[in-house]
Amino acid sequence: MRARWVTGCLVVSGTVLLVCSPACKTRRPASDTRSDEPPVLGPVSVGPIPPVTFGKHALRLDEAQLAVRVRSVLQQAGIFAKVNPKGTRVLVDVEARALALGNADDLEMSVKLGLRMRVRPEGGAWARFAEDLAAEGRAPLATRDASEAQAAFGRLAERTAEDLLRAYVGRQRLWSADVQEVARALRSSDNELRVAAVRVVGARKLRPMVPEVLRLLVDEDEAVRDAALGTLVVLGERSAVKAMATSRQMRDAREMRKVLDAIATLGGREAKEYLEFVAATHDDEEIREMARSAFERLERREASK
């Protein structure tokens, strides 16, 4: 089963459609506290899964089998340490709910799945290992036999979990990937992978990737645009001020606030000139005031050096 992310939805070839839920947003702490090595994989816990009503039958997903599959995918990924004397672990919590949808002539099965990766103790390893993931897997139910339907539900739950975990593993591998792989991730159709790649560029100081990051300032996905803005600030890339100034809608106060703050943080002559220009000429008083405040912050910071 092959999959790709398109504008927030995971489209899977074949008969299964995985739709990303709002909870699929990755929980990303502002900073990473690193130990000497990655954490080990801790226990995989699957919460009680309510049975599925199927005619006169109650179908149950095999919680133990789902836990085994989740653990197997993560163990084979090669992103966890085999031994960690400091005892840092990534714990995996799995929640699932299955439904039989439609009518007697057109039945469909659906599995809603959530995976929460928790680092324990907190701060004992890279915070990036902690993510909340969620998706919904759907497929036609081509049988009226209860045992066959239960097996099909089990396969759907496992495949949904595998796709979420493979995306998670792909993002984690970027932190040790070569520059070419990071560059490919920056051009991916997967929004979450592009965000992860942009942050890797900033954390690993991959300055040859700056032109690619500049291109993402006008990406269609807001999270990608914001990540690009943040990485350019992290890199102290003052040459990006002009690109930042033309990357957002000049009349969108929320977008402009991000740009003005980033430009003020970068500082330099071009940043001052841009902030002064916006403060003096923009036709929106709120944006003019934001530019004035950003300019004053820049002046105070430079004066304190």
C-alpha positions in Angstrom: 0.0 0.0 0.0 1.6 3.3 -1.1 0.6 6.6 0.4 1.2 10.3 0.0 0.1 13.4 1.9 -1.9 16.0 -0.1 -3.0 19.2 1.5 -3.4 17.5 4.9 -5.0 14.2 3.7 -3.2 10.9 3.3 -4.3 9.4 0.1 -3.6 5.7 -0.2 -3.6 3.8 -3.5 -5.9 0.8 -3.6 -9.1 0.5 -1.6 -8.1 2.4 1.6 -8.5 6.1 2.2 -6.8 7.6 5.2 -8.0 11.0 6.1 -5.9 13.1 8.5 -7.8 14.4 11.5 -7.1 17.7 13.3 -5.2 15.8 16.0 -2.7 14.8 13.3 -0.9 18.1 14.0 2.4 17.3 15.5 3.0 18.5 19.1 6.4 20.1 18.8 8.1 21.6 21.9 9.9 24.8 21.3 13.3 23.3 22.1 15.1 20.0 22.3 16.9 18.8 25.4 19.3 16.2 24.1 20.9 13.2 25.8 24.0 11.5 24.4 21.9 9.0 22.3 18.4 8.4 21.1 15.9 6.9 23.6 14.9 3.3 23.6 11.5 2.1 22.6 9.4 1.5 25.7 6.1 -0.3 26.1 3.3 -0.1 23.5 0.0 0.3 25.2 -3.3 -0.2 23.4 -6.4 1.1 25.2 -9.7 -0.8 25.2 -11.3 -0.8 21.8 -15.1 -0.8 21.8 -16.7 -3.7 19.8 -18.2 -3.1 16.3 -21.8 -3.9 15.8 -22.1 -6.1 12.7 -25.6 -7.4 12.2 -26.2 -9.7 15.1 -22.5 -10.0 15.9 -20.1 -7.9 17.9 -16.7 -7.7 16.3 -13.6 -7.0 18.3 -10.3 -5.7 17.1 -7.3 -7.7 18.5 -5.6 -5.2 20.8 -2.6 -7.4 21.5 -2.1 -8.0 17.8 -2.3 -4.3 17.1 0.3 -3.6 19.8 2.6 -6.2 18.3 2.4 -4.7 14.9 3.0 -1.1 16.2 6.1 -2.3 18.1 7.4 -4.3 15.2 7.3 -1.3 12.8 9.1 0.9 15.3 11.7 -1.7 16.2 12.6 -2.2 12.6 12.9 1.5 11.9 16.3 1.9 13.4 15.6 5.2 15.1 15.8 4.0 18.7 18.9 3.0 20.8 19.2 -0.6 21.6 20.6 0.2 25.1 20.1 3.4 27.0 21.8 3.4 30.4 20.0 6.7 31.3 16.7 4.9 31.1 15.1 7.4 28.7 12.2 5.7 26.8 9.6 6.5 24.2 6.2 5.2 25.3 3.5 4.6 22.7 -0.2 4.9 23.6 -2.6 3.6 20.9 -6.3 4.4 20.8 -8.6 2.9 18.2 -12.3 2.9 17.3 -13.9 0.9 14.5 -17.2 1.4 12.8 -19.3 -0.4 10.1 -20.9 2.3 7.9 -23.5 2.3 5.1 -26.4 0.0 4.3 -26.9 -3.6 3.5 -25.9 -3.1 -0.1 -23.0 -0.8 0.4 -21.1 -1.4 3.6 -17.9 0.3 4.5 -15.5 -0.2 7.5 -13.8 2.7 9.2 -11.0 2.7 11.9 -10.1 5.9 13.7 -6.7 5.6 15.2 -4.6 7.8 17.5 -0.9 7.3 18.5 0.8 9.3 21.1 4.6 9.1 21.5 5.7 10.1 25.0 9.3 10.7 26.1 9.9 9.6 29.7 11.4 11.1 31.7 10.6 14.4 29.9 13.7 16.3 28.9 15.7 13.1 29.0 16.0 12.8 25.2 15.3 14.7 22.0 11.8 16.3 22.5 11.2 15.7 18.8 10.4 12.1 19.5 7.2 13.2 21.2 4.4 13.4 18.7 0.6 13.0 18.6 -0.7 11.4 15.5 -4.2 10.5 14.3 -5.9 9.3 11.1 -8.9 7.5 9.9 -8.7 4.5 7.6 -11.6 3.5 5.4 -12.3 0.6 3.0 -15.3 -1.2 1.4 -16.5 -4.2 3.3 -16.8 -6.9 0.7 -18.2 -9.6 3.0 -21.2 -10.3 5.1 -19.4 -13.0 7.0 -18.6 -11.9 10.6 -15.3 -13.7 10.9 -14.1 -12.3 7.6 -15.3 -8.8 8.5 -13.4 -9.0 11.8 -10.2 -10.0 10.0 -10.7 -7.2 7.5 -11.1 -4.7 10.4 -7.8 -6.0 11.9 -5.9 -5.5 8.7 -7.3 -2.0 8.2 -6.3 -1.0 11.8 -2.8 -2.4 11.3 -2.3 -0.7 7.9 -3.6 2.6 9.3 -1.1 2.4 12.1 1.8 1.4 9.8 1.2 4.4 7.5 1.2 6.8 10.5 4.3 5.2 11.9 6.2 5.2 8.7 5.6 8.9 8.3 6.8 9.5 11.9 9.9 7.4 11.2 10.6 9.3 8.0 10.6 12.6 9.9 12.9 11.2 12.6 15.4 9.9 10.1 15.9 13.3 8.7 18.0 14.3 11.7 20.8 12.0 10.6 20.1 12.0 6.9 22.5 13.4 4.2 21.9 16.7 2.6 20.4 15.2 -0.5 17.8 13.4 1.5 16.9 16.6 3.4 16.7 18.4 0.1 14.2 15.8 -1.2 12.1 16.1 1.9 12.0 19.9 1.4 10.3 19.2 -2.0 8.0 16.5 -0.7 4.2 16.7 -1.2 3.9 15.8 2.5 3.3 19.0 4.5 4.5 17.4 7.8 7.7 16.1 6.2 8.5 19.6 4.7 8.0 21.2 8.1 10.3 18.6 9.7 12.9 19.1 7.0 12.9 22.9 7.4 13.5 22.5 11.1 16.3 20.1 10.5 17.9 22.7 8.2 17.9 25.2 11.1 19.0 22.8 13.8 21.8 21.3 11.7 22.8 24.7 10.2 22.5 23.3 6.7 23.2 26.7 5.0 23.4 25.3 1.4 19.6 24.6 1.9 18.8 28.3 2.4 17.6 28.8 -1.2 15.1 25.9 -0.8 13.9 27.3 2.5 13.4 30.8 0.9 11.2 29.1 -1.7 9.0 27.7 1.1 8.2 31.2 2.4 5.4 31.1 -0.1 4.4 27.5 0.4 0.6 26.8 0.3 0.7 25.3 3.8 0.9 27.8 6.7 2.8 25.5 9.0 5.5 25.1 6.3 5.7 28.9 5.7 6.0 29.5 9.4 8.7 26.9 9.8 10.7 28.4 7.0 10.4 31.9 8.6 11.6 30.5 11.9 14.5 28.6 10.4 15.8 31.7 8.6 15.7 33.5 11.9 17.6 30.7 13.6 20.2 30.8 10.9 20.5 34.6 11.3 20.0 34.9 7.5 19.7 38.6 7.0 19.9 38.2 3.3 16.3 36.7 3.6 14.8 40.0 4.7 13.7 41.0 1.1 12.2 37.6 0.5 10.3 37.7 3.8 9.0 41.1 3.0 7.3 39.9 -0.2 6.3 36.4 1.1 3.0 37.3 2.9 -0.2 39.1 2.1 0.5 42.8 3.0 -3.1 43.3 4.1 -3.2 40.2 6.4 -2.4 41.5 9.9 -1.8 38.1 11.4 0.6 37.1 8.6 2.3 40.5 8.7 2.9 40.3 12.5 5.0 37.1 11.9 7.0 38.7 9.2 7.6 41.9 11.0 8.7 40.1 14.2 11.1 37.8 12.2 12.6 40.8 10.3 13.1 42.7 13.6 14.8 39.7 15.1 17.2 39.4 12.2 18.1 43.1 12.3 20.4 44.9 10.0 20.1 47.9 7.8 17.7 46.4 5.3 15.4 45.2 8.2 15.3 48.8 9.6 14.5 50.3 6.2 11.7 47.9 5.6 10.1 48.4 9.1 10.4 52.1 8.8 8.8 52.0 5.3 5.8 49.9 6.5 5.4 52.0 9.7 5.2 55.2 7.5 3.3 54.1 4.5 1.0 51.1 5.1 -2.7 52.0 4.8 -3.7 49.8 7.8 -3.1 51.5 11.1 -2.8 48.2 13.0 0.0 47.1 10.7 1.7 50.4 10.9 1.7 50.1 14.7 3.0 46.6 14.5 5.9 47.8 12.3 6.6 50.7 14.6 6.8 48.3 17.6 9.0 45.9 15.7 11.3 48.8 14.8 11.5 50.0 18.4 12.4 46.4 19.6 15.1 46.2 17.0 16.5 49.6 18.0 16.5 48.7 21.8 18.2 45.4 21.1 21.0 46.9 19.0 21.4 49.7 21.6 21.9 47.1 24.4 24.7 45.3 22.6 
